[in-house]
Amino acid sequence: MNKKEYQTIDEVIYSEVLDNGLQVFLLPRANVRNMYATFVTDFGGNDLSFIPRGGTEKVTVPDGVAHFLEHKLFEKEDHDAFQEFMNQGASANAYTSATQTAYLFSTTDNKEQNVKTLLDFVQAPYFSDETVEKEKGIIVQEAQMYHDQPDHRVSVGIQEAMYHHHGVRNEVLGTIDSIQSITKEDLYTCYETFYHPSNMVLFIAGGFDPERMMEVIKENQNGKDFAPPEEIIRFTEPEPTAVYEAEKTISMPVNVQKSAIGIKEDMQQIASIPQVKRVLLNGMLLDYFFGKSGPFYNDMYAAGLIDYSFNFMSNAERDHGYSLIASNAENPDAFAAHIKELLLSIKDQKLTEEAFTRMKKRKIGTLIRGMNELEVIADNYVWYHNRGMDYLQLIPIIQELTLEETNAYIEQWITEERIAVCKVIAE
């Protein structure tokens, strides 16, 4: 078992790649009763076209398969995994994003048994035609519920406006038609391809003995048979740099209108700048310009363009990236026009050394606060690890960023052809 010490933040990670390819990371904390575990596969809503395990030809599965699979793994032939966790004093959950699916639990009791349960239920799929048909009705209801939520509609709508072909423009839940078309065979094809241990990461943080926990995990995995690892080949269509449509309008029966502005990353820039710098700079710059202490916030608030709902975020993936700014908006057109004007003015601004230092300190402070939470440190560690980065080494990377490279990044960060607007207006 490998041991890595992070002296800057006083953390230790134990890790090992098991014989079946599963990557295990353990972060023990003394004097902590709680324990959090997450079991993650590198498979999400974007992964629709691929060569299945043992195959040679590309297949394309319906939208929503990854999310459907997440639902079905909890249901076994003779029991429900959620109930099993509850009986053992654990709170379990799962989620599917565009790029990954995670199964997780938190507990103070029966820690070893709950880890075994997590591994066992994810690694023992049971799908039948009857249960798949039953689940369709449940997920269709979920999709319809989200379809009636303005926040969800504007979130999906801005992705559709930004992207021409990329899977990120599709709803993770799928559409009603795609959900209805999913078969038991689709689920098994995706499971066998993407749920091999070599495509998964197990991270456990909290109060436990790492040596004993690694023994428990190894014993569990050694008692199971897995096919040899295979390279997973996925297919994505080339994505133009410009947005698909500059403006998208959705009419709904709403009392509060909404507006979202998306900034699509330059496809050439993605290939030329290390992902870790894109992740850090996008988030830091959004916070600097649009955070409550930034130069734009008071201006927008005083003009009555935003309210408590105003928010922003960035996402820098391996093959795409974007930033979003959104708010309730009494006048969605005025909000969008003002935000676009501010965004396009950023390229002419230069950070001072004082502002740059303040920006870095703020980001480091946010990271340190997040690392105090077991869920935050575990979830982020896995996300960064699956993209070839080390979450616990972000602070030194931030410290090494220079004012010159940050100002150079600002100059080409935003162009008008890469800005899209989505509005939800009252019908």
Buried (B, 14 or more C-beta within 10 A) or exposed (E): EEEEEBEEEEBBBBBBEBEBBBBBBBBBBEEBEBBBBBBBBBBBBBBBBBBBBEBEEEBEBBBBBBBBBBBBBBBBEEEEBBEBBEEBBBEBEBBBBBBBBBBBBBBEEBBBBBBBBBBBBBBEBEBEEEBBEEBBEEBBEBBEEBBEEBBBBBBBBBBBBBBBEBBBBBBBBBBBEBBBBBBBEBBBBBBBBBBBBBBBBBBBBBBBEBEEBBEBBBEBBEEEEBEEEBEBEBEBEEBBBBBBEBEBEBEBEBEEBBBBBBBBBBBEBBEEBEBBBBBBBBBBBBBBBBBEEBEBBEEBEEEEBBEEEBEBEBBBBEBBBBBBBBBBBBEBBBBBBBBBEBBEEBEEEEBEEEBBEBBBEBBBEEBEEBBEEBBBBBBBBBBBBBBEBBBBBBBEBBEEBEBEEBBEBBEEBBBEEBBBBBBBBEE
